[in-house]
Amino acid sequence: MRFVSLFAGVGGFDLGFENVGWECVGQVEIDKQARAVLDQHWPDVPKHDDVVTAKEWASGIGIVGNVDLVCGGFPCQDVSVAGKRAGLAGQRTGLFWDALSFATFVQAEWLVLENVPGLLSSNQGRDFGVVISAMADAGYRHIEWRVLDSQFLGVAQRRRRVFIVGHTRTPRSGAVLVEREGVCGDSAQGAASRSNTAGPFAGGARGSRVVNALTLNGLGG
């Protein structure tokens, strides 16, 4: 699997995907300090500084048609409950449109996005509906989403994020975002507190039940 990381930051998605044997063929990050970190850890991976002009860059380095997956945590400032909540109309969160356009331009079969749970309630939930509809209209017909909390996945930090996975066809392995039977640091008390982790939208497009701790699985199918 070959992937491009948009809004790469310091390479969270990149490290995770490389740990399962996938190849990063491009990184897009506008912050200079973050790009310095990427340069240190991925010195041979082509980099670009702006998702708005990333399609021209992708053409220049010859990856169009040679990318399996595009991933990225698009900016959250306009959907965060701590912000002014301009939603997808905001200048920063609105970069979702550029990310989607890039994914279709490079002909990636998979699109994996991440944002804060506030995306689910932005504009009374309509913004999230627009995201899902736009992905489907762009060809990502199989779409799932879940809210994951890092504290239940082996990280000593409470960090709730909604993950959205889209594919141009239904994966042979079935559901991609699947329930995990046990996680690092699991306990009876922790299991009880996880019952509300996923939230009202966690069932995803497949209509499955609200689940507890989940993990990405089977993307290669």
N, C-alpha and C positions, 0 to 999 in steps of 0.2 A: 504494500500500500504506500503510495506517494501522496504527501499532503503539503498544503500551503497554510501557514499560520498567519491570520490577520489579527491586528491589534495584539501582537505577540507578547507585549510586555517583556518580562524576563524569561519567557519560555515555559510556562506551566503546562499548557497543552502539548507543546513540543517535546518536553521531557517525558511526559506520560505516554505519548504515542511512540516515541523512540524506544521506550522500555519494553514495548510489545513487538518490536522489530520493524516498525514502519520508518519510512525515509522522508525527512523534511527536505523539500526542494525549493522552499522560498519562505521568507518571513517579512512581514510588513509591520513596521512600528514607527510612530512619529516622534516619540520621546528619545532624545539623544542619549541620555544616561542609560535608558533601558536597552537601546541599540548597542551600547558599549558592552553591556553584559552579554547580549546575544553574540556579539563579535568574539567575545572571549570563549564562549562555550560552543558556538557553531561557526567557527571561522570560515568554513568553506561553503556555507549556505548563502545563496544570493539574497540580498536584502533591499527593501525599498522603504521609503519614509512616509508614504501617503496612500491610504486605501482609495482615495478619489481618483488617482492617476495610476492605480496598480494594474489596470488592464493593459495599458501601453507597455509597462514594465514586463508583464508576463509574456507578451508577444516578443519583446526584445530578447528575453533569455530562453525562449523556445519551450515553454512548459504548457502552452495551450494544447489541450487534448492529451496531455501526459500527467494529469493530476487526478487521483482517485477521490480525494477528500479535501475540503476547505473547512477550517475551524477558526473560531475567534470569539472572544468575549467583547462584543461591541459596547461602546460607551454607555454607562448607566445613568449619567447625571440627570438626564431629562425624564427618567421614569422612577428614580429613587424617591422614596417617601420623604427623604430629607431635603429634597430639592424643590424647584418650582413646578415640576411635573409638566413640562411642555410636551412630553411624550414623543412620539415618532416625528412630530413636526419640529422638534428641537434640533438645533444645529449639530449636537454631538450624538445623541441617540439615533438621530435620523441617518447616521452613517450605516445603519442597517441596510438601507437600500443599495449602497455602494458595495457592501459585502455580498449581498444576494446577487447583484449584477456581476460581480467578479466571479462568483462560484459558477454561474451559468456560462460565463464567457470562457472559462478554462475547461468547461465541460466536466466538472467534478460530479461524480455520482452521489457522493455523500456531502452533507452540509451539517456541521455541528456548531451550535451557537450557545452562548452562555450569557446570563445577565442576572441582575438582582430580582428577587421575588416581586418587587414593585412593578415589574413589567406586566404582571398578571392583572393588576388593578388599575394601571394607568389609563386615564380617560374612561373610567368605569368599565375596564376590561376590553374596551373596543380596540385599543392599540395591539393587544396580544392577538385578538382575532384577525387584525390586519396582517400581522407577522405570519400567522399560520396560513391565511388565505394567499398571501403573496408568495410564500414558499411553494404552495400547491400549484399556483398559476405558473410558477417558473419551472415546474416539472418535478418538484420534490413531492411526489404523491403519497409516499409513506412517511408519516410524521408522528413522532412520539415526543412527549415532554414529561419531565419530572423535576421536583425540587429536591435537591440533595443538600445535606448539611455535613460539612467536613468533619465535625466532631464525632460523627458516627462511622467515619471511614478511615479511622486510624490517625487523624490529625488533631493535635491538642489546640483546637481553635474552633469557635462557633462561626461558621461561614455558610449561610444558606444562599444557594444560587439555583436558578432555574436553568436546566439544560434542555435544549431542543435538538433533536436529531431528525434529519430529513434524508430520504433516499429516493432515487428516481424509480425504484421498483420495490416490491416487498421482499425483504431479505429472506433467503432460504432458511435461515436459522430461526425465523419467527421474530418475536419481539426483541428489540435491541436494548432498551432500558429495562432490565429485569430485576426482580426482587432478590436480595441476597439473604441467605439463611442466617449468616453470622458475620460479624465485623470485628475488627480489632477493638479490644476494650469493651466488648459487649457485656451487659449485665442486665439483671432483671429490672433494676431501676431505670437503666438507660433505655431498655426496650419499651417500658411504659411511657417514657417521655417522648419516644419517637413516634407515637401514634398520630401526632398532629404535624409531623415534620413536613409532609408532602403538601398539605394545603388543598383547597377545593379544586384546583385545576390539575392535580397531579395525575389523574387518570389518563390523560393524554388522548390523542385522537383515536386510539384503539378502544376507548371506553372501559379499560380495565379498572379495578378497584383502587382506592387510595391505599398506598403501600407505605411501609416504614423506610428502612435504609435500603438504598438502591445503588447499583453500580453499572457503568457502561460495560457492555459485554457483546461479543459476537459481531463487531462491525465488519470484520473481514468476510462475513457470510454473504 
